[in-house]
Amino acid sequence: MNYLIIGDSTTELVYKDLLNKLTLETPNVLQKTFDAGLKEEELFFQSISINSMFGGKELLILKRAEKIDKIWIFFKAMNNFNILNKDIIIIYNSSLNEFGKEVKPFPKKARKEIEGNFKLIEVSDKDGNTTINYIMNTLNVDKPTAVKFKDMAGDDLSTLHQEMQKVNTFLGGESFSFEKVINILTVSKEYNTFDMVKEVLQGNKGNSLTYLKKSKEHVFFLNVLMGELLNLLKLRVLFEEGTIKSTRNYNSFKVAFENNKNLFKNKRGFSHPYVIFLKLPLIERFDSEILQRYLDKTLDIEAKFKSGNGELDIMLEIFILEI
């Protein structure tokens, strides 16, 4: 069977699942991996062109196919081979630019060449749903648990996959809970910092000050705090305008979010609505005027630090006490 996976960075998750499925079906399959980014497509062609009646089944994988110039010619050439006793996986990655537009999409000419010859799997995580749904299905958990797990493990998809494999092996079929697996999880630096920033915004400052003194992550903490204050300010303005009518009803919020999602765009696309929804309780503590003042203060701290007119650790820790 020939498989073509097209999409953004979440192709890695789909590829890992497909690879596990195929290796379970044929445990002793011989795997060969090629990288078009290293100009190994010729070696890939050599492997698919050699058929042996006596050889075992092979699994041939070609990564970074987007590096192949005029890829429709590549697939047209593939159609000339009589491929026996082989499974083939080809991965074509595209990405989004800062305006959310796809960079180097899969060419229409190439789509015509793969019709009937490949099982096409297209994936996208513009709104974060692909990764969240993947975690929900893999760990058999609900959405809030999946969101928290992603936050704890981080955004690197290979690490995320490894952490889920580790957890499922540890649980051995038991139901998931953070209490069971917290001691084996590798919690990301980002999660620790986001967690401390959240505590500050909730009014709990002691743990965060202790964390900063130990970790010395003042620069990263400041950047996260600035981002969170900006998101809260956007949410608070939407709430004050009446665009967001409830801070407790997720279904109602999703409608408002969809109409304003451009406000919450990140490097990978749009933030997942549930991730933003979880921030809503915090806007009940602050009005837009206070949030704007706090945001201006963080920008002032950053400017003074970069110009050498203040010690970041002192300025940031004093500001935390003011929030």
PyMOL commands that set and color helices and strands:
alter all, ss='L'
color gray80, all
select helices_A, chain A and resi 11-25+36-38+41-49+65-67+71-78+108-114+129-139+143-153+157-171+178-181+189-202+206-215+218-241+250-264+273-277+280-283+288-306+312-322
alter helices_A, ss='H'
color red, helices_A
select strands_A, chain A and resi 2-7+30-35+58-63+86-93+95-96+102-103+119-123+265-266+269-270
alter strands_A, ss='S'
color yellow, strands_A
deselect
rebuild
show_as cartoon
